[in-house]
């Protein structure tokens, strides 16, 4: 294998695929990146795969001879990142195909690799259930839900995001047991496609739960794209593959039945606050300085006589503080307490200038959503019970 490529492009590609390289590999080759050069297409493919998450990307290169080898991801990445971006990189293997030489204007480096035959193949599913998703719609869905998934590996299903496809609509949901984010998009699917006869009775109606770690990589990929590329999603036998823009992300699915989150959302509310979102965030962040000193709890209260939203925190043996915001309040007076971080997380993913916080009682779920919401975003937060 011998090729010449851009230092900047190779460095970007290595940073991308290295996120799928195992930090504690069960086999030495899983600490490596697979490089595959094709003289017929003048393309260099890079792949990282830890047996759960796989990332593959392609860059253009002047390929003199085809070939494949795996190289230590960390060492290769650190060398390439420090080479001059003004000079192209020449990469060539020896006759035995076990060692690679990298040449740049500043010098040359030799690295010992492992055979490409030892590298596990990516599960490139191209059958089963398939849909084409609008990239920006998928990006919006992931940004609106990923933050609410659990980091507790004991709650395996809750460490992912649940995606439901129905016709051209897509719904994404994530919960950690304390809060729930749901985003529904009516025209997320660009094309309805069926690649297998083994479909559900409802045709295109199917659901899958994917690890948040994998979806964060999909989010990063899409965020870096230019244009309106579509994402092809294939799902079969516990694997999902995202294909788009010469890039591939593969992921295992999370097994089990995702909780029926819709039944958690109350049908109606007795009380509501209509408040400026940015002002609410700013006030909460100031109060959080105290709340963070003691259990992160803030109290939110209001009544329909003052037209004010009161926010307060009492950090035992440290201090206390309060803020007041102009708000439109309906219903009887109420005081309800929340984990301030949960509320802030939800507010920061909303685009609306004004939000509405709805609740029934200090001990029942509250809903925060954008006012005049046209994208179907619902954020449920469980209140914190406070002792009087």
Secondary structure, 3 states (H helix, E strand, C coil): CEEEECHHHHHHHHHHHHHHCCCCCCCHHHHEEEEEEECCCCEEEEEEECCCEEEEEEEECEEEECEEEEEEHHHHHHHHHHCCCCCCEEEEECCCCCEEEEEECCEEEEEECECHHHCCCCCCCCCCEEEEEEHHHHHHHHHCCHHHCCCCCCCHHHHEEEEEEECCEEEEEEECCCEEEEEEECCCEEEEEECCCCCECCECCEEEEEEHHHHHHHHHHHHCCCCCCEEEEEEECCEEEEEECCEEEEEEECCCCCCCHHHHCCCCCCEEEEEEHHHHHHHHHHHHHHHCCCCCEEEEEECCCCCEEEEEEEECCCEEEEEEEEEEEECCCEEEEEEHHHHHHHHHCCCCCEEEEEECCCCCCEEEEECCCCCCEEEEECCECCCC
